[in-house]
Amino acid sequence: MKFRTIVLAALLLGLLSPTAYADRRSDAKAQVDFGIKVAQRGLWKEAQYRWERAVEIDPTYAAAWNNLAIAYEQQGQFDEARKAYLKALDIDPKNLLIQQNYDLFREINDRTKNRDGR
């Protein structure tokens, strides 16, 4: 919600033109799409890099944060995964896919922590 407010304020103040915002989203989407392709081939480090670029380009892109969380999770970076899921949910709290991914992550992560005694 915070990022959306910042972007809307920037648009209203003329600091960010609608075209520039659309271009940034388009560039971020291209990174996300490429990240999906390489993740499907098991190239998680490359996917992570692409999704990190996507959220750098457009920090308001909830789907990119969700995908980044999945990449972190796949590589055992659970603290980073949790932060990325929470960022995605902060941006788009009604997104059921992101909520389901986060709930599953929490269920598995919490179960693992309890089993390991950490």
Phi, psi and omega in degrees: 000320181299315182296318180300318179297318179297315180296316179298318178297317179297320178297316181295324181278355179080012180281338181222116181284153177303326179294317179296319179296316180297320178296318179296316179297320179297316178296318179294319180297321178298320177295317179299313181299317178295319178301320178297316181299315182286328177296322178297338177263006177085011182267073189290327178294319178293319178299315179301315179302314182296319181286329172296319176298318182300315181285337173292316181292316182222091182293355179263008186268094185301320181297324178294319177297320178299312180296321178298319178300318179297318179297315178301317180299315180299332183259010176078015179266071192290325177296318178293322178298314180300315179299318181292319176299316181296324177295316179300317180289329176296321181285318185224074187294343182263004182284110184293325179297313179296317180298317178296317179299316180293318179299316178295316176304312181297317180300312181290315182296316180294320179296318179295317179297317180294322180292321182276350180077021179255000000 
